[in-house]
Each structure stands twice: as C-alpha cells, then as structure tokens.
Amino acid sequence: MPNFSLDDRVFEGAAERFPTPFHLYDEKGIRENARRLNQAFSWCGDFCEYFAVKALPNPAVLRIMREEGCGLDCSSATELTLAKACGFSGDRVILSANAMPPEEFRQAADLGALINLDDISDIDTLKDQCGVPERICVRYNPGGDFSIGNTIMGNPGEAKYGFTLSQLWEGLSRLAEMGAKSFGLHAFLSSNTTDPSYYPELAGILLKLGKELAGSLPLKFDFINLSGGIGIPYLPSQQPIDIAAVGAAVRKVYEEILPEGGVGIKTELGRWMTGPCGWLVTHAVHEKKTHRDYIGVDACAVNLMRPAMYGAYHHITVCGKRNVPEDHIYDVTGCLCENNDKFAIARALPEIRTGDLLVIHDTGAHGFSMGYNYNGRLRSAEVLYTEDGGYRQIRRAERPEDYFATLDGDPAAAELGL
Ligand SMILES: *Cc1c(COP(=O)(O)O)cnc(C)c1O
C-alpha cells in the first residue's frame, strides 16, 4: 500500500503556508530509505548507491543523499553540473546515458566521474573526447525476454539500451587495448518491479558474466551495477519490498558465485529511494456533473505526468476525510486541453467539495521532474517537510517570466519588459 506515514495535518499545515499545488517531500522518510538500503548491503565492503538524479533533481534532496553516503547517477550534462554544484566528488558520480552529445563524456571525465557506456560506438567517441579511463562501466542487454521463473519481467529485446553479448566481448577487449584496466557491468532489465527476486537474479547474471569476461580478458572485474528498477507499492493491494531480504538474497548469490569476493556492488535506485516520500498537494477547485462526475483540481499533468503517460495509478486521499466512506465515483482531472489529464478515472472516493485538500501519493520520484509546460501551465513549487517538523520551500513555483525567459531578442519579451 502507499505510504501513509504523514498525518493529514502535515499537508494542511503546508497548504496554509504555500499556495497549491506543490510537491511535499518527507526528509525523514528519504533518510530512512537511504539508511535501510545501506544497511541491507553493508555485508559488501564496496557498496554504493548512486541515486538516479532524474527521479528527483532537487539540490536539497541531492545533498541529503550525499549526507547519507550516496553518490549520484546522472544522465545529462545538466545533471552532471547539478552533481558538482551539490558538492559531489567525481568518484561519487556515474554518467549513464544513451545517444547523448559526445562532449558529455568529456564533462564527465573532467569531473572524474565513472562513465557507463551504452553502445560499442561509444568507445571511439570516448577515445576522441577524453581518452579511455582506467576504470569503465559497460551496459549489458541480453535481448529476448527477461523472465524469473514463469514471469516475464521485462523485454530487453525491444529496449534501446546496452551492448549485446558479442559486443561486450569485442568492446571490452578494445577498451583493454586502449588502456582500460578494470571494468564494471551494468544492466537494467525490469522497471518498477516489486518482485524481491529481481536484484538477486540480476546479480547472478552479472557476476557470472563478469567472471567469465575477466577470465579471458586482461581486465580486472571491479563491480556490478544493479542500476534501478526496484518498485514501490503504488496500489493499496501491493506490499512494499523488503530491502533487507533483497540485500541478503543478493549476498547469497554473490557468495555462491564469488566466494573470494573483491567485486563491488553499485545501485542506482531512484523510485525506491524517494517515490513514496513525495505527495502532490492540490485543492479541489471545480465540480462538474455530465456523463460522469468530475472533480477538477489545481494541479494537472504538467505537475505529475505518470497517469497521463502510462495510465499509472496514484492513490488519492482527501484531507480530513480518511474515515468517510468512499461512496462516490469520480474522475479527478487537471485543466489541460488533453483528455488524458486525469489523476484518477472512475475512482471510489469520499464525497469531495470544492475547497477540499487532496493528496496524490507517491510523487517523490519521476513526478515533478517529468514536468513540462503544455498549455502555458507552470511547474509547481517543491516543499521539504524537514526532520524537525518544519517546512522549507526548496523550489519556488514557476512564474510567467520563467516561461518567457528563453525568448531572447523576441519583441514579445521586450513588450513584457523582460
Ligand atoms: C531511470 C534510471 C534509473 C532509476 O530508475 P528507477 O526506476 O527510478 O529506480 C537508474 N539507472 C538508469 C541508467 C536509469 O536510466
């Protein structure tokens, strides 16, 4: 089930201080998750979580990650710049991108970041841009379907990422010739999975393969990178994953395949780290009864795209009405001129009145960060609910000036006094 750890009073208190809509993040919950993950893998002497910046790219949150001993997984030049500005040293940063501008390799190298290659052609690009570093990571794509038992968990055969097996052999031997000394293996085969066997299964694949590659190539096998993909219970019927059990199961696989140890483990979790620790807080501003009953809210898909993009479920509660029977069926909508701008479709909820405060759950990852400006709608503020029970605005809401800020030299911008 979603995370119900915060009382309605917390959201109401925030809504008294800041105009809705805004995302509220729970500092305590984020720190607890980082600590639980580090604890689950503490058996591995060389473990590090590189938080996936794209999930929640706010500097205040990234600094919390740094304080908890995490690094960052960046996917663009801008995210690398953000990592540097938040005080991360190069050894705490990975660049993991695909089809990106070649100069991003150089920027990553200048920062001293670890580079995760997505394609065999990246090797020449890397050589041209900054030379081949001593330690390199390569992303593996086994193709076909990825199954655990009888369950298909993903389909790498259709995914644009990674090297094929034969490209791994060829690519790593070329990297060795060009001066690489050690390598790590990365794969991302299942997204948003709450199946606890995903990481152990993936660890087994990467450890076996890495051992085999290192046995025949003049390269040291340095680490596996289990990447992201561990999911969260968006639905009330789902259970959260037991991360301690996942860590223990990875340990079992690791000790079977590599009793001698010596290979580190990296993760790049985004969703699992912060997803349940964020909520989109919004007021009901409109009520409409036509062929269905609609509640219009002051947030829209610009603030949270997942329902519109993937049909994703996000739980919704109404402040002060958690114990009121859910005997009304509503579509909860934003104001965009797009009929998929609905946070809930035919959802059973308590009776909602204009002015009620609604809380949309699990928006702490891939929420604000996927935002956009369709219909001239603006991105919301982000508020941190701090460990001492205070509220800190960690990003203001966009204003119209922000929307016009890129119209350099256009007469309309001059007309607006920009
Ligand atoms: C998106 C992404 C992640 C994070 O994924 P989550 O589903 O948020 O855990 C990690 N690594 C890479 C390379 C990614 O693209």
The ligand as an SDF file (V2000), in Angstrom:
LIG
                    3D

 15 15  0  0  0  0  0  0  0  0999 V2000
   15.9630    5.6590  -14.7340 C   0  0  0  0  0  0  0  0  0  0  0  0
   17.2370    5.0050  -14.3790 C   0  0  0  0  0  0  0  0  0  0  0  0
   17.4960    4.6180  -13.0580 C   0  0  0  0  0  0  0  0  0  0  0  0
   16.4790    4.7720  -11.9460 C   0  0  0  0  0  0  0  0  0  0  0  0
   15.3690    4.0040  -12.1690 O   0  0  0  0  0  0  0  0  0  0  0  0
   14.2570    3.8110  -11.0380 P   0  0  0  0  0  0  0  0  0  0  0  0
   13.1770    3.0440  -11.7280 O   0  0  0  0  0  0  0  0  0  0  0  0
   13.8230    5.1540  -10.6210 O   0  0  0  0  0  0  0  0  0  0  0  0
   14.8750    3.0360   -9.9280 O   0  0  0  0  0  0  0  0  0  0  0  0
   18.7210    4.0760  -12.7820 C   0  0  0  0  0  0  0  0  0  0  0  0
   19.6540    3.9070  -13.7400 N   0  0  0  0  0  0  0  0  0  0  0  0
   19.4510    4.2560  -15.0170 C   0  0  0  0  0  0  0  0  0  0  0  0
   20.5200    4.0630  -16.0140 C   0  0  0  0  0  0  0  0  0  0  0  0
   18.2220    4.8000  -15.3860 C   0  0  0  0  0  0  0  0  0  0  0  0
   18.0050    5.1350  -16.6590 O   0  0  0  0  0  0  0  0  0  0  0  0
  1  2  1  0
  2  3  1  0
  2 14  2  0
  3  4  1  0
  3 10  2  0
  4  5  1  0
  5  6  1  0
  6  7  2  0
  6  8  1  0
  6  9  1  0
 10 11  1  0
 11 12  2  0
 12 13  1  0
 12 14  1  0
 14 15  1  0
M  END
$$$$
